[in-house]
Amino acid sequence: MRRRLNICASNARVGEPFAHVVLHQPEIPNNTGTIGRTCVALGCRLHLIHPLGFDIDERACRRAGLDYWPRLDLREHDDWVGYCQASGGARRWLLTTKAERSLFDVATKPGDHFVFGCETRGLPDEILEANAEALVALPMQPGERSLNLSVSVGAVLYSHVRYLIEMGELTSRNARISPESANTASP
């Protein structure tokens, strides 16, 4: 029997996702497609910052077999400044191999934005420098360059889910995460 996730933060505003994924100028359509599917499965919002290295119009998505794309909570932004204006005072974590701090060393919260750079260049230095306090990395063996973008997003989101469950911000029952109070005992 297949089980579905039903994710909701116990203290989040109704209709607000517990996480936002932000892709800065993604280049590879398959990565973005996989990330979009992960966002649909978890109920996260996906932000795409232009320019993109591919088309995401209805015809292109249909041709690529992205049948879940219409269910994706998607926001597009013309550039980094437009994204920052649209997201206001959102709390952002910038994922980069240049970070000194691990994602596992920070306390994430419902509604956090996780920002990822493009596949070939990562995030621009000016964005990293302006947000130095928000830089985090996924731990890797010394000397390894990086992880695939869609793998990184999946690892970050599920780490965030686990952390929020441990902090009582999300509840989990029978492979489902529900909007019920985190203090309710499991059956």
N, C-alpha and C positions, 0 to 999 in steps of 0.2 A: 504494500500500500504506500503510495506517494504522499508525503506530507509537505505542506506549504508553510513558509514563514509568514507570520503576521507581526510586523515590527512597529512599535510605537513607543516613544519615550513617555514615561509616566507623568513627567511634569512639563512636557512640551505643549505648545499651542496646537490645537486641533488642526490637522492638515499640514503641519510643518514637519519636514523630514528630520530624522535624528542625525543626518549627516549630508553634507554637500561635497560632491566631487567636482573639482575645477581642473579642466585640461587647458593649458596654455599652448595654443597653436599646435594641436596634434597633427601629425603627418600621415599616420598609417590607419586607413579605414578599419582594418580588422581589429586593431587594438581598441579603437573607439567603439566599435560594435560590441566587442566583448565587455567593455566597461559599461556601456549602455545596458546590456543585459543584466549585469551584476547590479546596477542601480535599480532596475525594474524589480529584480528578485528581492532586494532589500528595502525598497521604498525610499531610496535616496534621490536627491535632485542632482542632475548633471548640468554643469555650466561649461560651455565651450567658448573659448576666447579666440576670435578670428585674428589672422587668416587661418583657415583650415587647409590641409593638404589634400582634400577630397570634397566631394559633393554629398550633402545630406538632404537633398530635396526628396519629395515623396517618391518620385520615379526611381531614383538611385537606391533608396532604402528598400523599395519593393523588389527591385532587380537583385539586390544583395540578400534577399530572404530575411530581412529584419522585421519579421511579423510582430515582434514585441515593441518596435519603435514607437507606435502610436500611444503606448501606455507609459512611455518614458516621460518623467517630469524634467523637461529640458528647458534651459535658458541659454540664449546665445548673446554674446557681447562683442562689440566691434573691436575692443582692445582692452588692455589691462586697466586703464583709467576708467573705462565704461563699466567694467566688472566691479571695480572698487566702489564706484558711485552707486551702482545698483544694489550691492550687498551691504552698503553702509558700514556699521560698526561690527560686522561679523568677525568672529574669532577665526583666524586663519593659521593653519600649519602648512608650511612649505616643505615638501619632500625633495631632498637633494642629497646626492652622495657627498656633497661638500660640507654637510652638517657635522658638528662635533657631538651632538646630542642624539640619542636614540628616541624613536617614537615611544618606546616603552618607558622612557624616563619622564614623560609629561602626562598630566592629568587632562584627558580629553573630556568634553562635555557635549550633551545633546545640542545639535545645531551647528557644530563646528564645521568649518570648510577645510578640506584637504586639497592642496594645490599641487599639481604635477606639471612638469615641463614637457616639451615635445621630446619625441623619441631620440633624435640625433644630437640635440644640444642641451636639453634640460631647460631650466628656468634661466632667463637672462641675468647677468651679474648685477645690473642695476636694481632688479626686483629683489634679488637675494640680499644685497647690501642694505636696501631700505627696510628690510624685514628680518634683520639678523636674529632678533629674539625669538622668531617663530620657525627657525630652521630645524628640521628633524630628518632623521634617516632611518631606514630599515637596516638592522645589523646584517653585515655580510663578512665573509672571510677577508682578511687583508689581501690586497692586490686584485680583488675582483672589481670589475668596472661598474656594473649596474645590473638591475633586474629588468625584465620586460615590463613595459608600462602597465599592461592589463594585469599582470601578476602582482605588481606593486600595489595597484589600487585594491585588488581583492584582499591582499594581506592586510593592508591598512584598514579597510572597512570591517573585516571580521575581527581584527584586533580591537577596533573601536567598539564593536558589538559586545565582545567579551568583557572589556573594561567597564562598559556601561552596565552590564548585568551585575558584575562584581560590586559596583558602586550603588546598586539599587535603582539606577535610572531606567533600566529596562527589566522586564521580567521574561522568564523563559520556562515553558512547560512543554514536555513531549516534543522537542525539536521545533517548538513554535515560540516566538517572542510576542508577547501580548501587551495591550494597553492597561491591563489590570494593575492594581497597586503592587509595587515591588515587595511590599510587606506581607502579601497574602501567601500562606503556606501552599506548597505544591501538593496535589492529590497523591 
